[in-house]
Amino acid sequence: MRKLIVELGERSYPIFIGKGLLKDPSLIEPYLSASQLMCVTNTTLAEMYADWFKQENLKVAKFNTVVLPDGEQFKNLETLNLIFDALLQNRHNRKTCLLAFGGGVIGDMTGFAAASYQRGVDFIQVPTTLLSQVDSSVGGKTGVNHALGKNMIGAFHQPKCVVIDTEVLKSLPDRELSAGLAEVIKYGLIADQPFFEWLEHNMEKLVQRDEEALAYAIEQSCLTKAKVVAADEREGGVRAILNLGHTFGHAIEAHQGYGVWLHGEAVGAGMMMACEMSRKLGWIDDKLVNRSRKLIEAAGLPACPPSNMSADDFLKYMSVDKKVLDGSLRLVLLKGCGQAVVTEEFDRQALMETLP
């Protein structure tokens, strides 16, 4: 088992990475704040892991589970209310702890519920998809989607710990695995050139679910995420580099309808758009663009935006992106492999030439 620490002073917390960690619920026990626990999961996982959701496994006096519908299209305020309903109906107080057992949708909604319920309670992340293991479970960004924009309603709320069991990836659908690899590739592009080069040599192993390769990729991704979050917890500066490809990608998700394109698929296409725009600005060369495209395609991800989206479609959704500041659109672009920048100073013509 590997153990990393997200350094946030008194709110620092561990990330545990290993095989078979779900078989030892005692790993979670030190991070339970009291005798109450509410597990939040979805319909698919509740059936697959029925034996795990038992009070005797987690050894708390009050134990309840709320099962949400499965899918990005349900990441909204209406579904969020199901968590609050369960907490209130079962008389959970402000000493309770929420446990998110699922992918990014479950993690984001559980974290937001924890940030909001009685003005803030503890929560634990147990991510079950590659994307959530390498990205959304770490860093404390929580929230829900709105019809006009992704993750526009939410809060910063750090978990008490993150437990990553690599064994759960064995049953992950191929499409979901590819979606997670988009975020893995992102870390190489924004901050870790040696890791990007390692991915070029090991992407086939990752697609084939080689356990050693996946464990290494998860660890390196979490290391980069932890360092960036420690430096800028609330995204006032450097943390925004973690959104490479996301401004374009979120526009794709909102336009297509949440869940039609998986988040990682939209980010894959969005990263290629960011690469193309960086090249048009003269910041990176053709070689890096081509290497990025080859790696994204090797991961089974789309490298182009949807054919039914126009420039106006992109601009409509990008105008309400969270990185818009005082009316100015800020983008995460590249000045080299492992060298991401967040900027609003770019030639608008280069943006328009990048959009379809």
RODO-2510 file (C-alpha; in nm, 4 decimals, decimal comma):
residues 356
     n   res          X          Y          Z
     1     m     0,0000     0,0000     0,0000
     2     r     0,1189     0,3496    -0,0847
     3     k     0,0310     0,6469     0,1346
     4     l     0,0458     1,0074     0,0133
     5     i    -0,0420     1,3214     0,2085
     6     v    -0,2273     1,6276     0,0810
     7     e    -0,0543     1,8971     0,2851
     8     l    -0,3113     2,1504     0,4044
     9     g    -0,1987     2,2228     0,7581
    10     e    -0,4571     2,1113     1,0128
    11     r    -0,6767     1,9831     0,7295
    12     s    -0,4106     1,7600     0,5758
    13     y    -0,5308     1,4123     0,4843
    14     p    -0,3938     1,0844     0,3507
    15     i    -0,4499     0,9113     0,0181
    16     f    -0,4183     0,5335     0,0467
    17     i    -0,3462     0,3456    -0,2773
    18     g    -0,3343    -0,0318    -0,2967
    19     k    -0,4879    -0,3585    -0,4074
    20     g    -0,7732    -0,5031    -0,2051
    21     l    -0,8097    -0,2101     0,0365
    22     l    -1,1887    -0,2494     0,0431
    23     k    -1,1399    -0,5840     0,2142
    24     d    -1,0123    -0,4009     0,5214
    25     p    -1,2750    -0,1462     0,6323
    26     s    -1,0699    -0,0845     0,9478
    27     l    -0,8518     0,1432     0,7299
    28     i    -1,1389     0,3934     0,7336
    29     e    -1,2275     0,3689     1,1029
    30     p    -0,9683     0,6196     1,2351
    31     y    -1,1225     0,8872     1,0109
    32     l    -1,4813     0,8425     1,1255
    33     s    -1,5619     1,1440     1,3416
    34     a    -1,8304     0,9797     1,5543
    35     s    -2,0802     0,6957     1,5698
    36     q    -2,2857     0,8002     1,2657
    37     l    -2,2115     0,7146     0,9035
    38     m    -2,4096     0,7708     0,5844
    39     c    -2,2801     0,5829     0,2788
    40     v    -2,3703     0,7343    -0,0569
    41     t    -2,3474     0,5191    -0,3685
    42     n    -2,5353     0,4488    -0,6928
    43     t    -2,7659     0,1731    -0,8132
    44     t    -2,4935    -0,0119    -1,0044
    45     l    -2,2421    -0,0233    -0,7186
    46     a    -2,5008    -0,0959    -0,4498
    47     e    -2,5705    -0,4241    -0,6268
    48     m    -2,2085    -0,5083    -0,7126
    49     y    -2,0794    -0,4418    -0,3603
    50     a    -2,3860    -0,5372    -0,1568
    51     d    -2,1765    -0,7281     0,0978
    52     w    -1,9608    -0,4221     0,1658
    53     f    -2,2517    -0,2033     0,2736
    54     k    -2,3095    -0,3703     0,6089
    55     q    -2,3014    -0,2111     0,9493
    56     e    -2,0866    -0,4871     1,0974
    57     n    -1,8139    -0,4129     0,8422
    58     l    -1,7793    -0,0473     0,9361
    59     k    -1,8609    -0,0824     1,3058
    60     v    -2,0598     0,2338     1,3727
    61     a    -2,3682     0,2691     1,5895
    62     k    -2,5815     0,4409     1,3279
    63     f    -2,5280     0,3254     0,9705
    64     n    -2,7404     0,4167     0,6685
    65     t    -2,7002     0,3982     0,2934
    66     v    -2,8563     0,6207     0,0279
    67     v    -2,8553     0,4883    -0,3286
    68     l    -2,8635     0,7446    -0,6100
    69     p    -2,9404     0,6885    -0,9784
    70     d    -2,6288     0,6154    -1,1837
    71     g    -2,5094     0,8677    -1,4411
    72     e    -2,3787     1,2199    -1,5032
    73     q    -2,7288     1,3299    -1,6045
    74     f    -2,8335     1,2883    -1,2404
    75     k    -2,5625     1,5168    -1,1024
    76     n    -2,8042     1,7951    -1,0129
    77     l    -2,9783     1,9653    -0,7219
    78     e    -3,2791     1,7350    -0,7426
    79     t    -3,0664     1,4238    -0,6879
    80     l    -2,8584     1,6026    -0,4243
    81     n    -3,1764     1,6443    -0,2198
    82     l    -3,2035     1,2653    -0,1894
    83     i    -2,8906     1,2741     0,0288
    84     f    -3,0343     1,5478     0,2500
    85     d    -3,3640     1,3581     0,2728
    86     a    -3,1830     1,0449     0,3928
    87     l    -2,9746     1,2377     0,6468
    88     l    -3,2769     1,4109     0,7966
    89     q    -3,5094     1,1108     0,7900
    90     n    -3,2476     0,9045     0,9729
    91     r    -3,1718     1,1839     1,2209
    92     h    -2,8045     1,2326     1,1426
    93     n    -2,6528     1,5195     1,3401
    94     r    -2,3586     1,7496     1,2740
    95     k    -2,1179     1,4838     1,4063
    96     t    -2,2064     1,2436     1,1262
    97     c    -1,9708     1,1414     0,8473
    98     l    -2,0613     1,0834     0,4830
    99     l    -1,8794     0,8209     0,2789
   100     a    -1,8738     0,8591    -0,1001
   101     f    -1,8547     0,5153    -0,2625
   102     g    -1,8469     0,5652    -0,6382
   103     g    -1,7067     0,7660    -0,9253
   104     g    -1,6780     1,1384    -0,9751
   105     v    -2,0524     1,2020    -0,9735
   106     i    -2,1015     1,0341    -0,6363
   107     g    -1,7868     1,1924    -0,4927
   108     d    -1,8779     1,5439    -0,6032
   109     m    -2,2369     1,5232    -0,4795
   110     t    -2,1457     1,3590    -0,1486
   111     g    -1,8781     1,6200    -0,0847
   112     f    -2,1212     1,9013    -0,1614
   113     a    -2,3814     1,7473     0,0673
   114     a    -2,1180     1,7185     0,3416
   115     a    -2,0160     2,0815     0,2927
   116     s    -2,3790     2,1934     0,3202
   117     y    -2,5449     1,9639     0,5750
   118     q    -2,5728     2,1490     0,9070
   119     r    -2,3112     2,3881     0,7645
   120     g    -2,0482     2,1212     0,7214
   121     v    -1,9794     1,7630     0,8263
   122     d    -1,6943     1,5217     0,7581
   123     f    -1,6726     1,2979     0,4554
   124     i    -1,4524     1,0215     0,3156
   125     q    -1,3794     0,9419    -0,0478
   126     v    -1,3733     0,5828    -0,1758
   127     p    -1,3430     0,6355    -0,5528
   128     t    -1,4301     0,3426    -0,7796
   129     t    -1,3420     0,4708    -1,1287
   130     l    -0,9989     0,5569    -1,2652
   131     l    -1,1055     0,9155    -1,3291
   132     s    -1,2205     0,9665    -0,9720
   133     q    -0,9137     0,7897    -0,8328
   134     v    -0,6661     1,0138    -1,0147
   135     d    -0,8571     1,3398    -1,0081
   136     s    -1,1971     1,4210    -0,8617
   137     s    -1,1582     1,2437    -0,5247
   138     v    -0,8522     1,4542    -0,4372
   139     g    -0,8598     1,8276    -0,3744
   140     g    -1,1971     1,9058    -0,2205
   141     k    -1,3812     2,0455    -0,5228
   142     t    -1,7439     1,9395    -0,4897
   143     g    -2,0637     2,0344    -0,6676
   144     v    -2,3426     1,9655    -0,9129
   145     n    -2,4154     2,0597    -1,2725
   146     h    -2,6540     2,3222    -1,4078
   147     a    -2,8117     2,3167    -1,7532
   148     l    -2,5964     2,6171    -1,8480
   149     g    -2,2671     2,4901    -1,7090
   150     k    -2,0853     2,2011    -1,5450
   151     n    -2,0011     2,2160    -1,1733
   152     m    -2,1259     2,5737    -1,1458
   153     i    -2,2884     2,5111    -0,8056
   154     g    -2,0638     2,3723    -0,5338
   155     a    -1,8134     2,4269    -0,2553
   156     f    -1,4550     2,3547    -0,1541
   157     h    -1,4682     2,0856     0,1146
   158     q    -1,1750     1,8526     0,1804
   159     p    -1,2265     1,4846     0,2706
   160     k    -1,0819     1,3256     0,5831
   161     c    -0,9107     1,0583     0,3723
   162     v    -0,9160     0,8998     0,0271
   163     v    -0,9057     0,5200    -0,0085
   164     i    -0,8121     0,3978    -0,3584
   165     d    -0,8518     0,0245    -0,4196
   166     t    -0,6985    -0,0549    -0,7585
   167     e    -0,8771    -0,3914    -0,7657
   168     v    -1,2124    -0,2268    -0,8427
   169     l    -1,0775    -0,1259    -1,1844
   170     k    -1,1011    -0,4879    -1,3013
   171     s    -1,4772    -0,4501    -1,3487
   172     l    -1,4642    -0,0976    -1,4901
   173     p    -1,6068    -0,0745    -1,8455
   174     d    -1,3460    -0,0029    -2,1146
   175     r    -1,5035     0,3319    -2,1958
   176     e    -1,4810     0,4418    -1,8313
   177     l    -1,1173     0,3327    -1,8137
   178     s    -1,0356     0,5430    -2,1202
   179     a    -1,2161     0,8395    -1,9672
   180     g    -0,9904     0,8161    -1,6627
   181     l    -0,6797     0,7993    -1,8780
   182     a    -0,7618     1,1470    -2,0101
   183     e    -0,6917     1,2942    -1,6673
   184     v    -0,3766     1,0827    -1,6351
   185     i    -0,2448     1,2225    -1,9652
   186     k    -0,3323     1,5715    -1,8440
   187     y    -0,0890     1,5478    -1,5534
   188     g     0,1984     1,4704    -1,7882
   189     l     0,1125     1,7597    -2,0184
   190     i     0,0717     2,0225    -1,7476
   191     a     0,3501     1,9476    -1,5028
   192     d     0,5489     1,6270    -1,5553
   193     q     0,7320     1,5705    -1,8842
   194     p     0,9042     1,2473    -1,7648
   195     f     0,5602     1,1066    -1,6749
   196     f     0,4271     1,2052    -2,0188
   197     e     0,7157     1,0138    -2,1764
   198     w     0,6469     0,7166    -1,9469
   199     l     0,2852     0,7199    -2,0658
   200     e     0,3994     0,7102    -2,4274
   201     h     0,5840     0,3865    -2,3543
   202     n     0,3219     0,2318    -2,1248
   203     m    -0,0201     0,3327    -2,2567
   204     e    -0,0835    -0,0147    -2,3966
   205     k    -0,0199    -0,1644    -2,0513
   206     l    -0,2655     0,0803    -1,8965
   207     v    -0,5342     0,0012    -2,1522
   208     q    -0,4748    -0,3690    -2,0836
   209     r    -0,5134    -0,2989    -1,7084
   210     d    -0,1656    -0,4032    -1,6049
   211     e    -0,1835    -0,3763    -1,2257
   212     e     0,1677    -0,2413    -1,1729
   213     a     0,1330     0,0184    -1,4479
   214     l    -0,2058     0,1354    -1,3216
   215     a    -0,0813     0,1663    -0,9633
   216     y     0,2140     0,3761    -1,0784
   217     a    -0,0041     0,6001    -1,2972
   218     i    -0,2505     0,6557    -1,0122
   219     e     0,0277     0,7357    -0,7671
   220     q     0,2015     0,9834    -1,0000
   221     s    -0,1280     1,1515    -1,0837
   222     c    -0,2221     1,1871    -0,7179
   223     l     0,1255     1,3193    -0,6335
   224     t     0,0921     1,5968    -0,8899
   225     k    -0,2644     1,6771    -0,7842
   226     a    -0,1672     1,6849    -0,4161
   227     k     0,1230     1,9241    -0,4790
   228     v    -0,0906     2,1629    -0,6818
   229     v    -0,3769     2,1573    -0,4294
   230     a    -0,1352     2,2180    -0,1411
   231     a    -0,0001     2,5227    -0,3239
   232     d    -0,3410     2,6657    -0,4159
   233     e    -0,6353     2,5007    -0,2417
   234     r    -0,9129     2,7294    -0,3663
   235     e    -0,7958     2,7771    -0,7258
   236     g    -0,6830     3,1367    -0,6915
   237     g    -0,3839     3,0797    -0,9149
   238     v    -0,1745     2,7757    -1,0101
   239     r    -0,4467     2,5169    -0,9380
   240     a    -0,6273     2,6279    -1,2536
   241     i    -0,3664     2,4424    -1,4621
   242     l    -0,5478     2,1235    -1,3578
   243     n    -0,8218     2,2347    -1,5974
   244     l    -0,6243     2,1812    -1,9171
   245     g    -0,8826     2,0962    -2,1835
   246     h    -1,1701     2,1398    -1,9385
   247     t    -1,3068     2,4719    -2,0652
   248     f    -1,3522     2,3189    -2,4100
   249     g    -1,4549     1,9850    -2,2571
   250     h    -1,7201     2,1280    -2,0265
   251     a    -1,8726     2,3083    -2,3242
   252     i    -1,8944     1,9745    -2,5070
   253     e    -2,0622     1,8045    -2,2100
   254     a    -2,3172     2,0813    -2,1595
   255     h    -2,4029     2,1053    -2,5296
   256     q    -2,4295     1,7320    -2,5924
   257     g    -2,6234     1,6675    -2,2700
   258     y    -2,4554     1,5434    -1,9531
   259     g    -2,3653     1,1773    -1,9839
   260     v    -2,3727     1,1599    -2,3651
   261     w    -1,9979     1,2242    -2,3738
   262     l    -1,8186     1,1023    -2,0621
   263     h    -1,6218     1,3722    -1,8823
   264     g    -1,2888     1,2166    -1,9770
   265     e    -1,3909     1,1865    -2,3416
   266     a    -1,4767     1,5563    -2,3518
   267     v    -1,1490     1,6409    -2,1761
   268     g    -0,9556     1,4322    -2,4307
   269     a    -1,1002     1,6328    -2,7186
   270     g    -1,0614     1,9519    -2,5147
   271     m    -0,6913     1,8876    -2,4492
   272     m    -0,6343     1,8477    -2,8218
   273     m    -0,8097     2,1795    -2,8827
   274     a    -0,5848     2,3407    -2,6201
   275     c    -0,2804     2,1880    -2,7913
   276     e    -0,3944     2,3106    -3,1322
   277     m    -0,4523     2,6612    -2,9994
   278     s    -0,1136     2,6631    -2,8253
   279     r     0,0457     2,5714    -3,1579
   280     k    -0,1431     2,8484    -3,3391
   281     l    -0,0043     3,0934    -3,0826
   282     g     0,3467     2,9656    -3,1561
   283     w     0,3948     2,8326    -2,8033
   284     i     0,4448     2,4639    -2,8883
   285     d     0,5536     2,2848    -3,2038
   286     d     0,3876     2,0340    -3,4349
   287     k     0,5783     1,7491    -3,2723
   288     l     0,4193     1,7928    -2,9303
   289     v     0,0724     1,8301    -3,0848
   290     n     0,1195     1,5076    -3,2784
   291     r     0,2595     1,3220    -2,9770
   292     s    -0,0387     1,4360    -2,7703
   293     r    -0,2859     1,3254    -3,0357
   294     k    -0,1195     0,9864    -3,0661
   295     l    -0,1311     0,9339    -2,6883
   296     i    -0,4943     1,0461    -2,6575
   297     e    -0,6015     0,8165    -2,9396
   298     a    -0,3990     0,5269    -2,7937
   299     a    -0,6012     0,5712    -2,4741
   300     g    -0,9200     0,5184    -2,6754
   301     l    -1,0284     0,8815    -2,6495
   302     p    -1,1731     1,1172    -2,9132
   303     a    -0,9221     1,3741    -3,0375
   304     c    -1,1801     1,5954    -3,2109
   305     p    -1,4885     1,7818    -3,0851
   306     p    -1,8399     1,6659    -3,1808
   307     s    -1,9298     1,7304    -3,5439
   308     n    -2,2570     1,8947    -3,4427
   309     m    -2,0930     2,1781    -3,2463
   310     s    -2,0231     2,5186    -3,3984
   311     a    -1,7955     2,7981    -3,2789
   312     d    -2,1033     2,9785    -3,1449
   313     d    -2,1987     2,6686    -2,9467
   314     f    -1,8573     2,6608    -2,7819
   315     l    -1,8552     3,0329    -2,7077
   316     k    -2,2021     3,0156    -2,5493
   317     y    -2,0912     2,7659    -2,2863
   318     m    -1,7350     2,8910    -2,2482
   319     s    -1,8691     3,2354    -2,1553
   320     v    -2,0067     3,0931    -1,8282
   321     d    -1,6957     2,8882    -1,7455
   322     k    -1,5729     2,9237    -1,3875
   323     k    -1,2408     3,0636    -1,5108
   324     v    -1,4100     3,3672    -1,6693
   325     l    -1,2896     3,6647    -1,4622
   326     d    -1,4339     4,0165    -1,4972
   327     g    -1,5753     3,9225    -1,8347
   328     s    -1,2441     3,7885    -1,9679
   329     l    -1,2100     3,4248    -2,0727
   330     r    -0,9067     3,2548    -1,9238
   331     l    -0,7723     2,9381    -2,0822
   332     v    -0,5214     2,6761    -1,9751
   333     l    -0,2701     2,6399    -2,2580
   334     l     0,0769     2,4925    -2,3075
   335     k     0,4171     2,6485    -2,3550
   336     g     0,5843     2,3096    -2,3658
   337     c     0,5420     1,9546    -2,2394
   338     g     0,4957     1,9849    -1,8630
   339     q     0,4557     2,3626    -1,8885
   340     a     0,0958     2,4768    -1,8551
   341     v    -0,0107     2,8397    -1,8212
   342     v    -0,3394     3,0042    -1,7276
   343     t    -0,3902     3,3152    -1,9359
   344     e    -0,6432     3,5607    -2,0683
   345     e    -0,3793     3,7202    -2,2907
   346     f    -0,4112     3,5378    -2,6192
   347     d    -0,4912     3,6244    -2,9790
   348     r    -0,8673     3,5796    -3,0133
   349     q    -0,8141     3,4859    -3,3765
   350     a    -0,6204     3,1797    -3,2625
   351     l    -0,9194     3,0787    -3,0506
   352     m    -1,1638     3,1244    -3,3375
   353     e    -0,9389     2,9189    -3,5687
   354     t    -0,9321     2,6427    -3,3069
   355     l    -1,3108     2,6247    -3,2730
   356     p    -1,4997     2,4224    -3,5374
***
